[in-house]
Amino acid sequence: MAETPSAFFSAVAVTILAVLGGCSSPSEAARAFFVFGDSLVDNGNNNYLATTARADAPPYGIDSPSHRPSGRFSNGRNIPDLISEQLGAETTLPYLSPELRGEKLLVGANFASAGIGILNDTGIQFVNIIRINMQLQYFEEYQKKLSALIGAPQAQQRVNQALVLITLGGNDFVNNYYLIPYSFRSRQLALPDYVRYLISEYNKILQRLYELGARRVVVTGTGPLGCVPAELALRSRNGQCASELQRAAGLFNPQLEQTLRELNSKIGSDVFVSANAFGMHMNYVANPQAFGFTTSKVACCGQGPYNGIGLCTTASNLCPDRNKYAFWDAYHPTERACRIVVSHMMTGGSEYMNPMNLSTILTMDATV
């Protein structure tokens, strides 16, 4: 039986107080935090790009501290923001932000960009987005800036001791393979072959992260892709999750976990930590009332069936209480749903975080 959100939050609070008690200023005491990936973790990079993959207009950000859109695909905070809270750190700035300079570099950086995937042809309809290879190039560039600030040895140490989060894969299905009927990729490769190809390419990305100094990397699998409001609107006649997209996630996630185990074995250290995003999200999708949600099918902001068609705009339907909705828009969870996910990341057992959860990582690394 799933734990309630309140139980999760209590456990997190106790753990974080124990681990982070006595910290001074975030930039001095907290470890750096780096984020790579797509719209689930983008906190504003796309605002600086000429692309349609943006969340820079109301009602995005309606429940954020500023109550204004920031580029996050959320009504408020997203998963990286909430992890930063647990680290006792400031929120990482988007790498493209002009504010990311001087001591702000010590906090880390968010390189994520909405619309991207593992493959370079994922999200081509969004044109100007920061594909993953460019995100890694920016990470190299960041390290040069950090070295200029604090010296190369200290910069390398800060990167080695940082926490890294990477979230990729979902768009390779919803914005590539299944974007249109008979897409190029679906005609080129059967689904099992496509998944194997994705995993082989992801393996290269993760190895490159390690080469660039990442030594503690949380890698999230895909969530229940067939259950998001957009896919319910497009593919579901009875409100059930779209089976083909669920099948895709079911093929992808176990192979990703196996790849992480093999990489760790090759390195001889638990560098890569698998986060079972499918299970974390599926808890509240399957039983929303147990987590205090009214619905996990209808998005708070949108239009059409399940509010799953098109973008969230000022002309969209908007729910009055975002805490009652698991999904904010057609694809992205609400802040409250994100808090449930981060709680699993912090204190969840091996069914959610393997080989260890974030609380264990923080405790273990603090004693090194």
Steps between C-alpha positions, in 0.01 A plus 500: 500500500639843404603737774310826526664824389502630858699198615749559221539867587556425870771249416665745264496779757666283765764376258587840363527657844737224604713525187506873446479636854754768564553601137607854427413682180378272218779593258765418761355195675269317261637282223461626145206372296492453123192420292478361147195400300165610366192703600444300819816661640550815287483808723521769236770439240248499217395852594826612341439310174284560193283192547135412552597268789463770764311550824549875525139619509219480759358294655834316525658585835169600657593333830872583496642746757482780241165377358649564156617267222870414517539246222412205722230274360315508829254698705784554748822322586628203303703193601846667489371787715375255760825302498689828555280558805607162635866583435459818702607693194378782283317396186739451211475765233448419131839483331393765247396745773720812512474475881710181502837655577733556793407315819174379342717254306578321827136395532510307170301544182195371318573410137160342421296602200135419429438281197830313483563128514775245484501529120583814306191465280267499801313830531602628156164678482620732778802602288729693735544294818810391694552141394676274745839513328489879523397476867818298561705757308352771720601292803861510376468875447356540850799318650739744331306789655509332840875437468555869424306584817648259755790326325512177303562255791215644708271511197567135422434405862171692503385325182610157628310553826186638334163335465385460140148435372429392143152444355475378141297257293136605515523733202667231293163327511234774517686754283666257261398135465129561575479865398309419183374174354772330301774736614844457346631321807200267529539403133874458544497288817258272682442619857735247671778591257436871549522460877830314469629781279392763754674311780823469303499875432413581862792284610736727303347811658543363852858395435572851375354645820738282697793612287404859576531437874151396615533248782147486645232496233129439554352366177122499473317256278189605313174545683172333396498660155161365402328652802569870443195708400636563149519129423163431662351767273667360188488126557259401778129439448417397855749689715741211524870566446610463138637145482762549228673785683486304824662211314776734380573611858488139612769407249717808554523522878631151586765526229608838633532357852710214366725744315557698820594183687746407226655848500543494877657156479741618231595809702517311829286754685134593539521809282161454334182475706181381336180688584184304418293794376239262358424354842517834679248662267284191459420499872293816478383436143347167601359620832476880502261520796756330727729798439231765536442557128156528347625376163808364330343503154392859439768768481449815704575724202402424143209431270331213323462148644679473835625857438764315299488682166735784413693734724415646838418868440295780651211380281514146643281344765674554834419309818459712816695264729820359353555280806206285389652420160784260425567658160553868439486494120478237227836344589638638827416431865395766747739620768317285753547189287867591460532516878373142524757391244786676679389342827541158339842606374603605849377212712367233262612139514679305230181468296529875435869588541780256424760441633417775753266791562600865525494507881752215504713680242502820705584318822768282341667779304499730803725254687756463220 
